[in-house]
Structures are given as C-alpha cells and as structure tokens.
C-alpha cells in the first residue's frame, strides 16, 4: 500500500461528455486515479471518505493575467503582501485556484518595489496558488499600446540587458509580454525561454502579420491579438 493518503469523494457530480454524472472520485497525491487500480490491483479502502452531498467537483480556473482586483492594483500597491493575499483569497469564490499577478507597463521604481515582494506560493483554503509574475510590458510596440502609458514604453536597444536594467530581477517571473518585432527581440526571447520564462506575443504591428505562422510555431503564448488589427 502506498504511504500516500487515498481519498474517496462520494455522492459527487462530475462533468463527462457535457453531462453531469453522479459517481465517486478517487484521489492520491493530488491526482485523480483509476478506481479499478484500487479495487482490483491494490484491493484497499480509502483512508478518507468525503461525502459531497451532491455537489459538483470540477477543475479550478487558471487566470494568467490578473492586474488586480478587490480594491488592489498590483502596479500601484503600497502593501503588496496584504494586497496579494486579499486577491488570492477572494479569487477562490469565483473558482480561480491559480493565477499570475500582472504588472502592466510602469516606471522602473514600480518594478524595483513590487517584484521582490511577489513570490510563487502554493494555494489552499487560504487563497489561490500564485504561479508567478506576469510582466505585461514595457517592451511593446508604442503604435499598438492599447491602454499602456506611452511615456513608460521601452525598446530592447540593449537586448537582454534592457530587461535587467528595467526589472532588476526575474526571480518568480513566469510570463513576459513583449512585441516580437522589436530590435533584439529574438535573442531576448531565446534567453527568456532558456530561463523557463514563457513569452507572450502581443501588441504587434499589422506589417508583421506575414510572420505570424513562423512566430506561432516558436512562441508559446499569444494574447491581445485584437490590438494587431488582423
């Protein structure tokens, strides 16, 4: 028998083929397992049985861009720790169990103050999991800036060093949004990828749409393509 606790959820509803069905669910180490393995191979009973009383069991939502909420703005927050905790706790009520706190295009002092205070953390009843920081800007195309303040938008003139000078640290950063047509963007993206940071391609000019298919194969994430005026 595995030393890990085996949990059985009974009287629960699970979505299968677009239909809610009543059945039991078995979980070990945070993963759903095949009940046949328990009944026929291991021949054991659950360590813990939880009666769901007809409630629905469903995966939690993952939100990779939350600029703030519940009275908190991550780009303009004096007490990041308490603000982050408030957002993480409040998100649970809407079904979000994991998220990326997002910092939009900001002056350097904001990155210097905020980034060291946001840490990746495991969620639970106290709040949603913090998957890491999403930095949306300032390395975007000023001609497709959307709501980003133009005075803080920057180029990548010094390559990866431009990021270092602006952000100061990439610890706990999971996603960086930038415009791929900027000078030195390719080398910057390669470096970020090697560090395990996902690059989100956004805010690009119409003249670069011909490269869309090539970029699609290379980059992991696309966002705000409406800013690109397809």
mmCIF file of the C-alpha atoms, coordinates in Angstrom:
data_MODEL
# 
_entry.id   MODEL 
# 
loop_
_atom_site.group_PDB 
_atom_site.id 
_atom_site.type_symbol 
_atom_site.label_atom_id 
_atom_site.label_alt_id 
_atom_site.label_comp_id 
_atom_site.label_asym_id 
_atom_site.label_entity_id 
_atom_site.label_seq_id 
_atom_site.pdbx_PDB_ins_code 
_atom_site.Cartn_x 
_atom_site.Cartn_y 
_atom_site.Cartn_z 
_atom_site.occupancy 
_atom_site.B_iso_or_equiv 
_atom_site.pdbx_formal_charge 
_atom_site.auth_seq_id 
_atom_site.auth_comp_id 
_atom_site.auth_asym_id 
_atom_site.auth_atom_id 
_atom_site.pdbx_PDB_model_num 
ATOM 1   C CA . UNK A 1 1   ? 0.000   0.000  0.000   1.00 0.00 ? 1   UNK A CA 1 
ATOM 2   C CA . UNK A 1 2   ? 1.229   3.468  -0.830  1.00 0.00 ? 2   UNK A CA 1 
ATOM 3   C CA . UNK A 1 3   ? 2.157   5.670  2.097   1.00 0.00 ? 3   UNK A CA 1 
ATOM 4   C CA . UNK A 1 4   ? 0.191   8.485  0.421   1.00 0.00 ? 4   UNK A CA 1 
ATOM 5   C CA . UNK A 1 5   ? -3.318  9.123  1.677   1.00 0.00 ? 5   UNK A CA 1 
ATOM 6   C CA . UNK A 1 6   ? -6.055  7.765  -0.559  1.00 0.00 ? 6   UNK A CA 1 
ATOM 7   C CA . UNK A 1 7   ? -9.154  9.977  -0.635  1.00 0.00 ? 7   UNK A CA 1 
ATOM 8   C CA . UNK A 1 8   ? -12.561 8.934  -1.937  1.00 0.00 ? 8   UNK A CA 1 
ATOM 9   C CA . UNK A 1 9   ? -15.170 11.557 -2.792  1.00 0.00 ? 9   UNK A CA 1 
ATOM 10  C CA . UNK A 1 10  ? -18.676 10.095 -2.785  1.00 0.00 ? 10  UNK A CA 1 
ATOM 11  C CA . UNK A 1 11  ? -22.078 11.458 -3.851  1.00 0.00 ? 11  UNK A CA 1 
ATOM 12  C CA . UNK A 1 12  ? -20.469 13.944 -6.206  1.00 0.00 ? 12  UNK A CA 1 
ATOM 13  C CA . UNK A 1 13  ? -21.269 15.132 -9.711  1.00 0.00 ? 13  UNK A CA 1 
ATOM 14  C CA . UNK A 1 14  ? -18.608 15.107 -12.436 1.00 0.00 ? 14  UNK A CA 1 
ATOM 15  C CA . UNK A 1 15  ? -18.822 16.525 -15.946 1.00 0.00 ? 15  UNK A CA 1 
ATOM 16  C CA . UNK A 1 16  ? -18.369 13.811 -18.578 1.00 0.00 ? 16  UNK A CA 1 
ATOM 17  C CA . UNK A 1 17  ? -19.204 14.299 -22.252 1.00 0.00 ? 17  UNK A CA 1 
ATOM 18  C CA . UNK A 1 18  ? -21.005 17.571 -21.491 1.00 0.00 ? 18  UNK A CA 1 
ATOM 19  C CA . UNK A 1 19  ? -23.229 15.879 -18.900 1.00 0.00 ? 19  UNK A CA 1 
ATOM 20  C CA . UNK A 1 20  ? -23.092 15.936 -15.104 1.00 0.00 ? 20  UNK A CA 1 
ATOM 21  C CA . UNK A 1 21  ? -22.967 12.361 -13.842 1.00 0.00 ? 21  UNK A CA 1 
ATOM 22  C CA . UNK A 1 22  ? -23.165 11.080 -10.277 1.00 0.00 ? 22  UNK A CA 1 
ATOM 23  C CA . UNK A 1 23  ? -20.176 8.960  -9.326  1.00 0.00 ? 23  UNK A CA 1 
ATOM 24  C CA . UNK A 1 24  ? -17.271 8.603  -6.921  1.00 0.00 ? 24  UNK A CA 1 
ATOM 25  C CA . UNK A 1 25  ? -13.840 10.146 -7.364  1.00 0.00 ? 25  UNK A CA 1 
ATOM 26  C CA . UNK A 1 26  ? -10.552 8.756  -6.073  1.00 0.00 ? 26  UNK A CA 1 
ATOM 27  C CA . UNK A 1 27  ? -7.532  10.995 -5.428  1.00 0.00 ? 27  UNK A CA 1 
ATOM 28  C CA . UNK A 1 28  ? -3.953  10.293 -4.361  1.00 0.00 ? 28  UNK A CA 1 
ATOM 29  C CA . UNK A 1 29  ? -1.104  12.798 -4.206  1.00 0.00 ? 29  UNK A CA 1 
ATOM 30  C CA . UNK A 1 30  ? -3.404  15.443 -5.621  1.00 0.00 ? 30  UNK A CA 1 
ATOM 31  C CA . UNK A 1 31  ? -4.097  13.399 -8.746  1.00 0.00 ? 31  UNK A CA 1 
ATOM 32  C CA . UNK A 1 32  ? -7.243  11.592 -9.845  1.00 0.00 ? 32  UNK A CA 1 
ATOM 33  C CA . UNK A 1 33  ? -6.629  7.863  -10.138 1.00 0.00 ? 33  UNK A CA 1 
ATOM 34  C CA . UNK A 1 34  ? -8.422  4.983  -11.826 1.00 0.00 ? 34  UNK A CA 1 
ATOM 35  C CA . UNK A 1 35  ? -10.708 3.260  -9.273  1.00 0.00 ? 35  UNK A CA 1 
ATOM 36  C CA . UNK A 1 36  ? -10.060 -0.084 -10.948 1.00 0.00 ? 36  UNK A CA 1 
ATOM 37  C CA . UNK A 1 37  ? -6.462  0.125  -9.708  1.00 0.00 ? 37  UNK A CA 1 
ATOM 38  C CA . UNK A 1 38  ? -7.795  0.434  -6.163  1.00 0.00 ? 38  UNK A CA 1 
ATOM 39  C CA . UNK A 1 39  ? -10.433 -2.294 -6.409  1.00 0.00 ? 39  UNK A CA 1 
ATOM 40  C CA . UNK A 1 40  ? -8.641  -4.969 -8.433  1.00 0.00 ? 40  UNK A CA 1 
ATOM 41  C CA . UNK A 1 41  ? -4.901  -4.348 -8.080  1.00 0.00 ? 41  UNK A CA 1 
ATOM 42  C CA . UNK A 1 42  ? -4.311  -2.837 -4.652  1.00 0.00 ? 42  UNK A CA 1 
ATOM 43  C CA . UNK A 1 43  ? -7.545  -4.131 -3.073  1.00 0.00 ? 43  UNK A CA 1 
ATOM 44  C CA . UNK A 1 44  ? -7.605  -1.384 -0.456  1.00 0.00 ? 44  UNK A CA 1 
ATOM 45  C CA . UNK A 1 45  ? -10.100 1.050  1.023   1.00 0.00 ? 45  UNK A CA 1 
ATOM 46  C CA . UNK A 1 46  ? -9.862  4.822  1.135   1.00 0.00 ? 46  UNK A CA 1 
ATOM 47  C CA . UNK A 1 47  ? -8.064  6.404  4.072   1.00 0.00 ? 47  UNK A CA 1 
ATOM 48  C CA . UNK A 1 48  ? -10.534 9.269  3.987   1.00 0.00 ? 48  UNK A CA 1 
ATOM 49  C CA . UNK A 1 49  ? -14.078 9.359  2.606   1.00 0.00 ? 49  UNK A CA 1 
ATOM 50  C CA . UNK A 1 50  ? -15.651 12.751 1.863   1.00 0.00 ? 50  UNK A CA 1 
ATOM 51  C CA . UNK A 1 51  ? -19.395 12.996 1.232   1.00 0.00 ? 51  UNK A CA 1 
ATOM 52  C CA . UNK A 1 52  ? -20.000 15.783 -1.301  1.00 0.00 ? 52  UNK A CA 1 
ATOM 53  C CA . UNK A 1 53  ? -23.776 15.710 -0.781  1.00 0.00 ? 53  UNK A CA 1 
ATOM 54  C CA . UNK A 1 54  ? -24.476 16.098 -4.480  1.00 0.00 ? 54  UNK A CA 1 
ATOM 55  C CA . UNK A 1 55  ? -22.039 18.944 -5.106  1.00 0.00 ? 55  UNK A CA 1 
ATOM 56  C CA . UNK A 1 56  ? -20.109 19.307 -8.365  1.00 0.00 ? 56  UNK A CA 1 
ATOM 57  C CA . UNK A 1 57  ? -16.389 18.518 -8.469  1.00 0.00 ? 57  UNK A CA 1 
ATOM 58  C CA . UNK A 1 58  ? -14.616 20.412 -11.245 1.00 0.00 ? 58  UNK A CA 1 
ATOM 59  C CA . UNK A 1 59  ? -11.106 21.677 -12.031 1.00 0.00 ? 59  UNK A CA 1 
ATOM 60  C CA . UNK A 1 60  ? -10.275 25.165 -10.803 1.00 0.00 ? 60  UNK A CA 1 
ATOM 61  C CA . UNK A 1 61  ? -9.776  28.015 -13.247 1.00 0.00 ? 61  UNK A CA 1 
ATOM 62  C CA . UNK A 1 62  ? -6.260  29.281 -14.022 1.00 0.00 ? 62  UNK A CA 1 
ATOM 63  C CA . UNK A 1 63  ? -6.010  33.015 -14.756 1.00 0.00 ? 63  UNK A CA 1 
ATOM 64  C CA . UNK A 1 64  ? -2.648  34.006 -16.220 1.00 0.00 ? 64  UNK A CA 1 
ATOM 65  C CA . UNK A 1 65  ? -3.368  37.742 -16.210 1.00 0.00 ? 65  UNK A CA 1 
ATOM 66  C CA . UNK A 1 66  ? -4.843  39.473 -13.207 1.00 0.00 ? 66  UNK A CA 1 
ATOM 67  C CA . UNK A 1 67  ? -3.790  43.108 -12.875 1.00 0.00 ? 67  UNK A CA 1 
ATOM 68  C CA . UNK A 1 68  ? -5.515  43.315 -9.521  1.00 0.00 ? 68  UNK A CA 1 
ATOM 69  C CA . UNK A 1 69  ? -8.992  43.300 -8.098  1.00 0.00 ? 69  UNK A CA 1 
ATOM 70  C CA . UNK A 1 70  ? -10.972 43.575 -4.880  1.00 0.00 ? 70  UNK A CA 1 
ATOM 71  C CA . UNK A 1 71  ? -9.538  47.046 -4.289  1.00 0.00 ? 71  UNK A CA 1 
ATOM 72  C CA . UNK A 1 72  ? -5.961  46.036 -5.149  1.00 0.00 ? 72  UNK A CA 1 
ATOM 73  C CA . UNK A 1 73  ? -3.841  47.178 -8.121  1.00 0.00 ? 73  UNK A CA 1 
ATOM 74  C CA . UNK A 1 74  ? -0.594  45.206 -8.335  1.00 0.00 ? 74  UNK A CA 1 
ATOM 75  C CA . UNK A 1 75  ? 1.067   48.035 -10.291 1.00 0.00 ? 75  UNK A CA 1 
ATOM 76  C CA . UNK A 1 76  ? 0.086   50.599 -7.657  1.00 0.00 ? 76  UNK A CA 1 
ATOM 77  C CA . UNK A 1 77  ? 0.024   48.975 -4.260  1.00 0.00 ? 77  UNK A CA 1 
ATOM 78  C CA . UNK A 1 78  ? 1.774   50.155 -1.092  1.00 0.00 ? 78  UNK A CA 1 
ATOM 79  C CA . UNK A 1 79  ? 1.386   46.865 0.765   1.00 0.00 ? 79  UNK A CA 1 
ATOM 80  C CA . UNK A 1 80  ? 1.907   44.118 -1.804  1.00 0.00 ? 80  UNK A CA 1 
ATOM 81  C CA . UNK A 1 81  ? 1.854   41.266 0.696   1.00 0.00 ? 81  UNK A CA 1 
ATOM 82  C CA . UNK A 1 82  ? -1.572  42.036 2.143   1.00 0.00 ? 82  UNK A CA 1 
ATOM 83  C CA . UNK A 1 83  ? -2.943  43.002 -1.271  1.00 0.00 ? 83  UNK A CA 1 
ATOM 84  C CA . UNK A 1 84  ? -1.756  39.770 -2.844  1.00 0.00 ? 84  UNK A CA 1 
ATOM 85  C CA . UNK A 1 85  ? -3.275  37.775 -0.008  1.00 0.00 ? 85  UNK A CA 1 
ATOM 86  C CA . UNK A 1 86  ? -6.609  39.552 -0.384  1.00 0.00 ? 86  UNK A CA 1 
ATOM 87  C CA . UNK A 1 87  ? -6.782  38.865 -4.120  1.00 0.00 ? 87  UNK A CA 1 
ATOM 88  C CA . UNK A 1 88  ? -5.694  35.235 -3.707  1.00 0.00 ? 88  UNK A CA 1 
ATOM 89  C CA . UNK A 1 89  ? -8.362  34.613 -1.068  1.00 0.00 ? 89  UNK A CA 1 
ATOM 90  C CA . UNK A 1 90  ? -11.129 36.418 -2.963  1.00 0.00 ? 90  UNK A CA 1 
ATOM 91  C CA . UNK A 1 91  ? -10.442 34.596 -6.232  1.00 0.00 ? 91  UNK A CA 1 
ATOM 92  C CA . UNK A 1 92  ? -11.464 31.275 -4.697  1.00 0.00 ? 92  UNK A CA 1 
ATOM 93  C CA . UNK A 1 93  ? -15.088 32.396 -4.586  1.00 0.00 ? 93  UNK A CA 1 
ATOM 94  C CA . UNK A 1 94  ? -15.104 32.662 -8.395  1.00 0.00 ? 94  UNK A CA 1 
ATOM 95  C CA . UNK A 1 95  ? -13.487 29.269 -8.956  1.00 0.00 ? 95  UNK A CA 1 
ATOM 96  C CA . UNK A 1 96  ? -9.975  30.553 -9.707  1.00 0.00 ? 96  UNK A CA 1 
ATOM 97  C CA . UNK A 1 97  ? -7.440  28.332 -7.954  1.00 0.00 ? 97  UNK A CA 1 
ATOM 98  C CA . UNK A 1 98  ? -4.219  29.556 -9.624  1.00 0.00 ? 98  UNK A CA 1 
ATOM 99  C CA . UNK A 1 99  ? -3.206  32.913 -11.076 1.00 0.00 ? 99  UNK A CA 1 
ATOM 100 C CA . UNK A 1 100 ? -0.402  35.184 -12.248 1.00 0.00 ? 100 UNK A CA 1 
ATOM 101 C CA . UNK A 1 101 ? -0.322  38.642 -10.614 1.00 0.00 ? 101 UNK A CA 1 
ATOM 102 C CA . UNK A 1 102 ? 0.286   41.006 -13.533 1.00 0.00 ? 102 UNK A CA 1 
ATOM 103 C CA . UNK A 1 103 ? 2.282   44.232 -13.647 1.00 0.00 ? 103 UNK A CA 1 
ATOM 104 C CA . UNK A 1 104 ? 1.468   46.458 -16.610 1.00 0.00 ? 104 UNK A CA 1 
ATOM 105 C CA . UNK A 1 105 ? 3.854   48.942 -18.259 1.00 0.00 ? 105 UNK A CA 1 
ATOM 106 C CA . UNK A 1 106 ? 5.194   51.013 -15.352 1.00 0.00 ? 106 UNK A CA 1 
ATOM 107 C CA . UNK A 1 107 ? 8.131   53.224 -14.311 1.00 0.00 ? 107 UNK A CA 1 
ATOM 108 C CA . UNK A 1 108 ? 11.274  51.447 -13.124 1.00 0.00 ? 108 UNK A CA 1 
ATOM 109 C CA . UNK A 1 109 ? 10.591  52.283 -9.482  1.00 0.00 ? 109 UNK A CA 1 
ATOM 110 C CA . UNK A 1 110 ? 7.421   50.187 -9.562  1.00 0.00 ? 110 UNK A CA 1 
ATOM 111 C CA . UNK A 1 111 ? 9.309   47.091 -10.732 1.00 0.00 ? 111 UNK A CA 1 
ATOM 112 C CA . UNK A 1 112 ? 12.020  47.748 -8.136  1.00 0.00 ? 112 UNK A CA 1 
ATOM 113 C CA . UNK A 1 113 ? 9.435   47.982 -5.352  1.00 0.00 ? 113 UNK A CA 1 
ATOM 114 C CA . UNK A 1 114 ? 6.910   45.341 -6.383  1.00 0.00 ? 114 UNK A CA 1 
ATOM 115 C CA . UNK A 1 115 ? 8.772   42.429 -7.996  1.00 0.00 ? 115 UNK A CA 1 
ATOM 116 C CA . UNK A 1 116 ? 10.842  41.354 -4.954  1.00 0.00 ? 116 UNK A CA 1 
ATOM 117 C CA . UNK A 1 117 ? 7.651   41.158 -2.885  1.00 0.00 ? 117 UNK A CA 1 
ATOM 118 C CA . UNK A 1 118 ? 5.658   38.758 -5.069  1.00 0.00 ? 118 UNK A CA 1 
ATOM 119 C CA . UNK A 1 119 ? 6.642   35.137 -4.503  1.00 0.00 ? 119 UNK A CA 1 
ATOM 120 C CA . UNK A 1 120 ? 5.366   31.930 -6.035  1.00 0.00 ? 120 UNK A CA 1 
ATOM 121 C CA . UNK A 1 121 ? 3.263   30.137 -3.450  1.00 0.00 ? 121 UNK A CA 1 
ATOM 122 C CA . UNK A 1 122 ? 1.110   27.061 -3.067  1.00 0.00 ? 122 UNK A CA 1 
ATOM 123 C CA . UNK A 1 123 ? -2.596  27.673 -2.691  1.00 0.00 ? 123 UNK A CA 1 
ATOM 124 C CA . UNK A 1 124 ? -5.137  26.174 -0.331  1.00 0.00 ? 124 UNK A CA 1 
ATOM 125 C CA . UNK A 1 125 ? -8.065  27.278 1.780   1.00 0.00 ? 125 UNK A CA 1 
ATOM 126 C CA . UNK A 1 126 ? -6.152  30.494 2.468   1.00 0.00 ? 126 UNK A CA 1 
ATOM 127 C CA . UNK A 1 127 ? -6.107  31.508 -1.197  1.00 0.00 ? 127 UNK A CA 1 
ATOM 128 C CA . UNK A 1 128 ? -5.315  30.645 -4.803  1.00 0.00 ? 128 UNK A CA 1 
ATOM 129 C CA . UNK A 1 129 ? -1.888  29.448 -5.910  1.00 0.00 ? 129 UNK A CA 1 
ATOM 130 C CA . UNK A 1 130 ? 0.469   32.186 -7.135  1.00 0.00 ? 130 UNK A CA 1 
ATOM 131 C CA . UNK A 1 131 ? 2.041   30.740 -10.286 1.00 0.00 ? 131 UNK A CA 1 
ATOM 132 C CA . UNK A 1 132 ? 4.487   33.593 -10.742 1.00 0.00 ? 132 UNK A CA 1 
ATOM 133 C CA . UNK A 1 133 ? 4.513   37.154 -12.018 1.00 0.00 ? 133 UNK A CA 1 
ATOM 134 C CA . UNK A 1 134 ? 3.259   38.188 -15.456 1.00 0.00 ? 134 UNK A CA 1 
ATOM 135 C CA . UNK A 1 135 ? 5.114   41.265 -16.742 1.00 0.00 ? 135 UNK A CA 1 
ATOM 136 C CA . UNK A 1 136 ? 2.987   42.870 -19.442 1.00 0.00 ? 136 UNK A CA 1 
ATOM 137 C CA . UNK A 1 137 ? 5.322   45.493 -20.877 1.00 0.00 ? 137 UNK A CA 1 
ATOM 138 C CA . UNK A 1 138 ? 7.050   47.871 -21.089 1.00 0.00 ? 138 UNK A CA 1 
ATOM 139 C CA . UNK A 1 139 ? 8.669   46.263 -24.167 1.00 0.00 ? 139 UNK A CA 1 
ATOM 140 C CA . UNK A 1 140 ? 5.713   46.584 -26.517 1.00 0.00 ? 140 UNK A CA 1 
ATOM 141 C CA . UNK A 1 141 ? 5.105   48.441 -29.777 1.00 0.00 ? 141 UNK A CA 1 
ATOM 142 C CA . UNK A 1 142 ? 4.134   52.009 -28.953 1.00 0.00 ? 142 UNK A CA 1 
ATOM 143 C CA . UNK A 1 143 ? 1.934   52.148 -32.050 1.00 0.00 ? 143 UNK A CA 1 
ATOM 144 C CA . UNK A 1 144 ? -0.195  49.349 -30.596 1.00 0.00 ? 144 UNK A CA 1 
ATOM 145 C CA . UNK A 1 145 ? -0.004  50.407 -26.963 1.00 0.00 ? 145 UNK A CA 1 
ATOM 146 C CA . UNK A 1 146 ? -3.659  49.957 -26.066 1.00 0.00 ? 146 UNK A CA 1 
ATOM 147 C CA . UNK A 1 147 ? -4.153  51.338 -22.552 1.00 0.00 ? 147 UNK A CA 1 
ATOM 148 C CA . UNK A 1 148 ? -0.442  51.255 -21.691 1.00 0.00 ? 148 UNK A CA 1 
ATOM 149 C CA . UNK A 1 149 ? 1.063   54.672 -20.804 1.00 0.00 ? 149 UNK A CA 1 
ATOM 150 C CA . UNK A 1 150 ? 3.317   55.636 -23.749 1.00 0.00 ? 150 UNK A CA 1 
ATOM 151 C CA . UNK A 1 151 ? 5.862   57.504 -21.634 1.00 0.00 ? 151 UNK A CA 1 
ATOM 152 C CA . UNK A 1 152 ? 6.929   54.249 -19.969 1.00 0.00 ? 152 UNK A CA 1 
ATOM 153 C CA . UNK A 1 153 ? 7.079   52.046 -23.097 1.00 0.00 ? 153 UNK A CA 1 
ATOM 154 C CA . UNK A 1 154 ? 10.629  50.967 -23.983 1.00 0.00 ? 154 UNK A CA 1 
ATOM 155 C CA . UNK A 1 155 ? 12.678  49.406 -26.774 1.00 0.00 ? 155 UNK A CA 1 
ATOM 156 C CA . UNK A 1 156 ? 15.077  46.481 -26.442 1.00 0.00 ? 156 UNK A CA 1 
ATOM 157 C CA . UNK A 1 157 ? 18.043  48.521 -27.676 1.00 0.00 ? 157 UNK A CA 1 
ATOM 158 C CA . UNK A 1 158 ? 20.470  46.771 -25.322 1.00 0.00 ? 158 UNK A CA 1 
ATOM 159 C CA . UNK A 1 159 ? 18.996  43.316 -25.758 1.00 0.00 ? 159 UNK A CA 1 
ATOM 160 C CA . UNK A 1 160 ? 18.553  41.236 -22.626 1.00 0.00 ? 160 UNK A CA 1 
ATOM 161 C CA . UNK A 1 161 ? 20.345  43.908 -20.619 1.00 0.00 ? 161 UNK A CA 1 
ATOM 162 C CA . UNK A 1 162 ? 17.349  46.177 -21.228 1.00 0.00 ? 162 UNK A CA 1 
ATOM 163 C CA . UNK A 1 163 ? 15.231  43.751 -19.201 1.00 0.00 ? 163 UNK A CA 1 
ATOM 164 C CA . UNK A 1 164 ? 17.807  43.557 -16.415 1.00 0.00 ? 164 UNK A CA 1 
ATOM 165 C CA . UNK A 1 165 ? 18.005  47.344 -16.133 1.00 0.00 ? 165 UNK A CA 1 
ATOM 166 C CA . UNK A 1 166 ? 14.220  47.695 -16.074 1.00 0.00 ? 166 UNK A CA 1 
ATOM 167 C CA . UNK A 1 167 ? 13.036  44.766 -13.961 1.00 0.00 ? 167 UNK A CA 1 
ATOM 168 C CA . UNK A 1 168 ? 16.145  44.333 -11.752 1.00 0.00 ? 168 UNK A CA 1 
ATOM 169 C CA . UNK A 1 169 ? 15.114  40.733 -11.057 1.00 0.00 ? 169 UNK A CA 1 
ATOM 170 C CA . UNK A 1 170 ? 13.365  37.933 -12.931 1.00 0.00 ? 170 UNK A CA 1 
ATOM 171 C CA . UNK A 1 171 ? 13.004  35.712 -9.890  1.00 0.00 ? 171 UNK A CA 1 
ATOM 172 C CA . UNK A 1 172 ? 9.416   34.490 -9.554  1.00 0.00 ? 172 UNK A CA 1 
ATOM 173 C CA . UNK A 1 173 ? 8.596   35.769 -13.069 1.00 0.00 ? 173 UNK A CA 1 
ATOM 174 C CA . UNK A 1 174 ? 6.661   33.228 -15.152 1.00 0.00 ? 174 UNK A CA 1 
ATOM 175 C CA . UNK A 1 175 ? 5.435   35.232 -18.171 1.00 0.00 ? 175 UNK A CA 1 
ATOM 176 C CA . UNK A 1 176 ? 6.741   38.284 -20.028 1.00 0.00 ? 176 UNK A CA 1 
ATOM 177 C CA . UNK A 1 177 ? 4.668   40.003 -22.691 1.00 0.00 ? 177 UNK A CA 1 
ATOM 178 C CA . UNK A 1 178 ? 6.539   41.802 -25.466 1.00 0.00 ? 178 UNK A CA 1 
ATOM 179 C CA . UNK A 1 179 ? 6.316   42.750 -29.135 1.00 0.00 ? 179 UNK A CA 1 
ATOM 180 C CA . UNK A 1 180 ? 8.425   40.309 -31.206 1.00 0.00 ? 180 UNK A CA 1 
ATOM 181 C CA . UNK A 1 181 ? 9.225   42.843 -33.936 1.00 0.00 ? 181 UNK A CA 1 
ATOM 182 C CA . UNK A 1 182 ? 11.361  44.963 -31.602 1.00 0.00 ? 182 UNK A CA 1 
ATOM 183 C CA . UNK A 1 183 ? 15.091  45.033 -32.307 1.00 0.00 ? 183 UNK A CA 1 
ATOM 184 C CA . UNK A 1 184 ? 16.942  42.266 -30.416 1.00 0.00 ? 184 UNK A CA 1 
ATOM 185 C CA . UNK A 1 185 ? 13.621  40.599 -29.540 1.00 0.00 ? 185 UNK A CA 1 
ATOM 186 C CA . UNK A 1 186 ? 14.687  37.211 -30.923 1.00 0.00 ? 186 UNK A CA 1 
ATOM 187 C CA . UNK A 1 187 ? 17.772  36.962 -28.729 1.00 0.00 ? 187 UNK A CA 1 
ATOM 188 C CA . UNK A 1 188 ? 15.816  38.200 -25.717 1.00 0.00 ? 188 UNK A CA 1 
ATOM 189 C CA . UNK A 1 189 ? 13.093  35.620 -26.292 1.00 0.00 ? 189 UNK A CA 1 
ATOM 190 C CA . UNK A 1 190 ? 15.668  32.841 -26.635 1.00 0.00 ? 190 UNK A CA 1 
ATOM 191 C CA . UNK A 1 191 ? 17.267  33.878 -23.353 1.00 0.00 ? 191 UNK A CA 1 
ATOM 192 C CA . UNK A 1 192 ? 13.941  34.067 -21.533 1.00 0.00 ? 192 UNK A CA 1 
ATOM 193 C CA . UNK A 1 193 ? 12.932  30.664 -22.864 1.00 0.00 ? 193 UNK A CA 1 
ATOM 194 C CA . UNK A 1 194 ? 16.196  29.175 -21.607 1.00 0.00 ? 194 UNK A CA 1 
ATOM 195 C CA . UNK A 1 195 ? 15.347  30.551 -18.165 1.00 0.00 ? 195 UNK A CA 1 
ATOM 196 C CA . UNK A 1 196 ? 11.975  28.813 -18.229 1.00 0.00 ? 196 UNK A CA 1 
ATOM 197 C CA . UNK A 1 197 ? 10.006  32.032 -18.688 1.00 0.00 ? 197 UNK A CA 1 
ATOM 198 C CA . UNK A 1 198 ? 7.062   31.942 -21.107 1.00 0.00 ? 198 UNK A CA 1 
ATOM 199 C CA . UNK A 1 199 ? 7.000   34.733 -23.695 1.00 0.00 ? 199 UNK A CA 1 
ATOM 200 C CA . UNK A 1 200 ? 3.586   36.118 -24.597 1.00 0.00 ? 200 UNK A CA 1 
ATOM 201 C CA . UNK A 1 201 ? 3.498   37.785 -28.022 1.00 0.00 ? 201 UNK A CA 1 
ATOM 202 C CA . UNK A 1 202 ? 1.249   40.847 -28.059 1.00 0.00 ? 202 UNK A CA 1 
ATOM 203 C CA . UNK A 1 203 ? 0.852   44.397 -29.332 1.00 0.00 ? 203 UNK A CA 1 
ATOM 204 C CA . UNK A 1 204 ? 2.426   43.814 -32.751 1.00 0.00 ? 204 UNK A CA 1 
ATOM 205 C CA . UNK A 1 205 ? 2.062   45.885 -35.913 1.00 0.00 ? 205 UNK A CA 1 
ATOM 206 C CA . UNK A 1 206 ? -0.024  44.865 -38.903 1.00 0.00 ? 206 UNK A CA 1 
ATOM 207 C CA . UNK A 1 207 ? 3.060   44.909 -41.131 1.00 0.00 ? 207 UNK A CA 1 
ATOM 208 C CA . UNK A 1 208 ? 4.419   41.937 -39.215 1.00 0.00 ? 208 UNK A CA 1 
ATOM 209 C CA . UNK A 1 209 ? 1.379   39.698 -39.728 1.00 0.00 ? 209 UNK A CA 1 
ATOM 210 C CA . UNK A 1 210 ? 3.154   37.876 -42.544 1.00 0.00 ? 210 UNK A CA 1 
ATOM 211 C CA . UNK A 1 211 ? 5.451   36.345 -39.938 1.00 0.00 ? 211 UNK A CA 1 
ATOM 212 C CA . UNK A 1 212 ? 2.505   35.118 -37.876 1.00 0.00 ? 212 UNK A CA 1 
ATOM 213 C CA . UNK A 1 213 ? 2.793   31.432 -38.813 1.00 0.00 ? 213 UNK A CA 1 
ATOM 214 C CA . UNK A 1 214 ? 6.512   31.351 -38.110 1.00 0.00 ? 214 UNK A CA 1 
ATOM 215 C CA . UNK A 1 215 ? 6.036   33.000 -34.759 1.00 0.00 ? 215 UNK A CA 1 
ATOM 216 C CA . UNK A 1 216 ? 3.128   30.708 -33.919 1.00 0.00 ? 216 UNK A CA 1 
ATOM 217 C CA . UNK A 1 217 ? 5.450   27.698 -34.136 1.00 0.00 ? 217 UNK A CA 1 
ATOM 218 C CA . UNK A 1 218 ? 8.107   29.329 -31.998 1.00 0.00 ? 218 UNK A CA 1 
ATOM 219 C CA . UNK A 1 219 ? 6.305   31.172 -29.226 1.00 0.00 ? 219 UNK A CA 1 
ATOM 220 C CA . UNK A 1 220 ? 4.162   29.541 -26.580 1.00 0.00 ? 220 UNK A CA 1 
ATOM 221 C CA . UNK A 1 221 ? 1.516   32.159 -25.982 1.00 0.00 ? 221 UNK A CA 1 
ATOM 222 C CA . UNK A 1 222 ? -0.449  34.779 -27.902 1.00 0.00 ? 222 UNK A CA 1 
ATOM 223 C CA . UNK A 1 223 ? -2.574  37.472 -26.379 1.00 0.00 ? 223 UNK A CA 1 
ATOM 224 C CA . UNK A 1 224 ? -4.429  40.626 -27.286 1.00 0.00 ? 224 UNK A CA 1 
ATOM 225 C CA . UNK A 1 225 ? -4.228  39.880 -30.987 1.00 0.00 ? 225 UNK A CA 1 
ATOM 226 C CA . UNK A 1 226 ? -7.091  42.322 -31.408 1.00 0.00 ? 226 UNK A CA 1 
ATOM 227 C CA . UNK A 1 227 ? -4.515  45.046 -30.861 1.00 0.00 ? 227 UNK A CA 1 
ATOM 228 C CA . UNK A 1 228 ? -2.835  43.793 -34.015 1.00 0.00 ? 228 UNK A CA 1 
ATOM 229 C CA . UNK A 1 229 ? -5.805  44.695 -36.240 1.00 0.00 ? 229 UNK A CA 1 
ATOM 230 C CA . UNK A 1 230 ? -5.983  41.473 -38.241 1.00 0.00 ? 230 UNK A CA 1 
# 
